[in-house]
Amino acid sequence: MRKLLLGVAMLLFAQLGFGQAVSDQAVIPVSVTLNSILRLTVTAGGNIQFVVNTMDQYLNGIDIASDQYKTKYKVSSSNDYNVTIAADYDGLLGVETGTTMALSFIEYTPTGGTTAGAGGALTTTAELTATDPAGTVDTYEIAWQLTGGLLAMDYPADVYTVNVFLQVQPQP
């Protein structure tokens, strides 16, 4: 009897060893990737052209009252940022004559967003125009002005140009 009981017990234990599991599991990794967003888009006024064709404009310049002398841009950023402005050359270069006109005849006034720099005469060094917190799409405007005194400088008739760079950078 003892052998029979031992045999039945071994048979039961062997059957339990080959049984199916009651539960199972799988691992599914889930991740979130956050990319830094820092985008500057010029929406209007990407080409500013002052046409001086009256004595008053030679003497007093061209004022910023008109929308044709305004650059509008927006910044989308996931980080706090700074926007800077700088000319790529230390003067306006005459297309036909090669004569260089001083950059100081071009002035700018930045506005918009939560804060903006004071502006002033255009230079080749980067100047702060805007600083803002992350998480918003901020719109800005730069009003351009041609100052007077061109007649006294005796510049030859020509088209004078310079490239101006707007650059957005994350705050350190």
C-alpha positions as CSV (number, residue, x, y, z in Angstrom):
1,M,0.0,0.0,0.0
2,R,2.8,2.2,0.8
3,K,4.3,1.7,-2.7
4,L,1.0,2.4,-4.2
5,L,0.6,5.6,-2.3
6,L,4.1,6.7,-3.1
7,G,3.5,5.9,-6.8
8,V,0.3,8.0,-6.9
9,A,2.1,10.9,-5.1
10,M,4.9,10.8,-7.6
11,L,2.5,10.7,-10.5
12,L,0.6,13.8,-9.1
13,F,3.9,15.7,-8.6
14,A,5.0,14.9,-12.1
15,Q,1.7,16.1,-13.5
16,L,2.0,19.4,-11.7
17,G,5.5,20.0,-13.1
18,F,4.2,19.8,-16.6
19,G,1.1,22.0,-16.1
20,Q,0.5,25.4,-17.8
21,A,1.3,28.7,-16.1
22,V,-1.7,30.5,-14.7
23,S,-0.4,34.0,-15.7
24,D,2.2,35.5,-18.1
25,Q,3.6,38.9,-18.8
26,A,5.3,41.0,-21.5
27,V,7.3,44.2,-21.2
28,I,6.3,47.2,-23.5
29,P,8.8,50.1,-23.2
30,V,7.1,53.5,-23.5
31,S,9.2,56.6,-23.9
32,V,8.8,60.3,-24.6
33,T,11.4,62.3,-26.6
34,L,11.3,66.1,-26.2
35,N,13.1,67.9,-29.0
36,S,14.1,71.5,-28.4
37,I,12.1,73.9,-30.6
38,L,13.7,77.2,-31.6
39,R,12.3,78.7,-34.7
40,L,12.4,82.3,-36.1
41,T,10.2,83.2,-39.0
42,V,10.1,86.5,-40.9
43,T,6.4,87.0,-41.7
44,A,6.6,90.4,-43.5
45,G,9.2,93.0,-44.5
46,G,12.0,90.6,-45.5
47,N,13.3,93.2,-47.9
48,I,13.5,96.8,-46.8
49,Q,14.2,99.4,-49.6
50,F,14.5,103.1,-49.0
51,V,14.2,105.1,-52.2
52,V,15.4,108.7,-51.7
53,N,13.9,110.9,-54.4
54,T,13.2,114.2,-52.8
55,M,15.4,116.9,-51.2
56,D,13.5,116.5,-48.0
57,Q,14.4,112.8,-47.9
58,Y,18.1,113.7,-48.6
59,L,18.1,116.2,-45.7
60,N,15.8,114.6,-43.2
61,G,15.7,110.9,-44.1
62,I,12.7,108.6,-44.3
63,D,10.6,108.1,-41.3
64,I,9.2,104.7,-39.9
65,A,5.6,105.7,-40.2
66,S,4.9,103.4,-43.1
67,D,4.4,99.6,-42.9
68,Q,6.7,99.2,-45.9
69,Y,9.6,100.0,-43.6
70,K,8.7,97.4,-41.0
71,T,9.9,93.8,-40.5
72,K,7.6,91.4,-38.7
73,Y,8.8,88.1,-37.3
74,K,7.7,85.5,-34.8
75,V,9.6,83.1,-32.6
76,S,8.5,79.7,-31.5
77,S,10.5,78.2,-28.7
78,S,10.4,75.5,-26.0
79,N,13.3,77.3,-24.2
80,D,13.9,80.8,-23.0
81,Y,15.6,82.7,-25.8
82,N,17.4,85.8,-27.0
83,V,17.0,87.4,-30.5
84,T,19.9,89.4,-31.8
85,I,20.3,91.6,-34.9
86,A,23.6,92.5,-36.7
87,A,24.7,93.6,-40.2
88,D,27.1,91.3,-42.1
89,Y,29.3,94.2,-43.2
90,D,30.4,97.5,-41.7
91,G,28.7,99.6,-44.4
92,L,26.1,99.7,-47.1
93,L,27.9,98.7,-50.3
94,G,27.1,100.5,-53.6
95,V,26.1,97.9,-56.2
96,E,27.4,99.8,-59.2
97,T,30.0,102.2,-57.8
98,G,31.4,100.0,-54.9
99,T,31.2,103.1,-52.6
100,T,30.6,102.3,-49.0
101,M,27.9,104.2,-47.1
102,A,28.0,104.3,-43.3
103,L,25.7,101.9,-41.5
104,S,24.8,104.6,-39.0
105,F,22.3,106.1,-41.6
106,I,20.1,103.0,-40.9
107,E,18.4,102.9,-37.6
108,Y,16.0,100.3,-36.2
109,T,13.4,100.2,-33.3
110,P,12.3,96.8,-32.1
111,T,8.9,96.3,-30.5
112,G,6.6,93.4,-29.5
113,G,6.8,90.4,-27.2
114,T,7.3,90.9,-23.5
115,T,10.6,92.8,-23.7
116,A,12.6,94.4,-26.5
117,G,15.8,96.3,-26.8
118,A,16.0,100.0,-27.5
119,G,17.4,99.7,-31.0
120,G,19.5,102.5,-32.5
121,A,21.9,102.7,-35.4
122,L,22.6,99.4,-37.2
123,T,26.0,97.8,-36.4
124,T,27.9,94.7,-37.3
125,T,27.9,93.5,-33.6
126,A,25.0,91.5,-32.4
127,E,22.6,93.6,-30.3
128,L,19.8,92.4,-28.2
129,T,16.4,93.0,-29.7
130,A,14.2,90.6,-27.7
131,T,14.3,88.3,-24.7
132,D,11.3,86.1,-23.9
133,P,10.3,83.0,-21.9
134,A,9.6,79.7,-23.5
135,G,6.3,78.2,-24.3
136,T,4.7,80.9,-26.4
137,V,4.8,82.0,-29.9
138,D,5.8,85.7,-29.7
139,T,5.5,88.2,-32.5
140,Y,7.9,91.1,-33.0
141,E,8.3,94.1,-35.2
142,I,11.3,96.1,-36.3
143,A,10.7,99.6,-37.6
144,W,13.5,100.8,-39.9
145,Q,14.4,104.4,-40.5
146,L,16.8,106.2,-42.9
147,T,18.3,109.1,-41.1
148,G,19.0,112.5,-42.7
149,G,22.2,114.1,-43.7
150,L,22.9,112.2,-46.9
151,L,23.3,115.3,-49.0
152,A,26.2,116.5,-46.9
153,M,28.0,113.2,-47.4
154,D,28.0,113.5,-51.2
155,Y,27.4,109.8,-51.9
156,P,27.0,109.0,-55.6
157,A,23.6,107.9,-56.9
158,D,23.5,104.1,-56.5
159,V,21.7,101.3,-54.8
160,Y,23.4,100.6,-51.4
161,T,22.8,97.3,-49.7
162,V,23.7,95.3,-46.6
163,N,22.4,92.0,-45.2
164,V,21.0,92.1,-41.7
165,F,20.8,88.9,-39.7
166,L,18.2,88.1,-37.1
167,Q,19.4,85.2,-34.9
168,V,17.5,83.4,-32.2
169,Q,19.5,81.5,-29.5
170,P,18.6,79.7,-26.3
171,Q,19.4,81.6,-23.2
172,P,22.4,80.2,-21.3
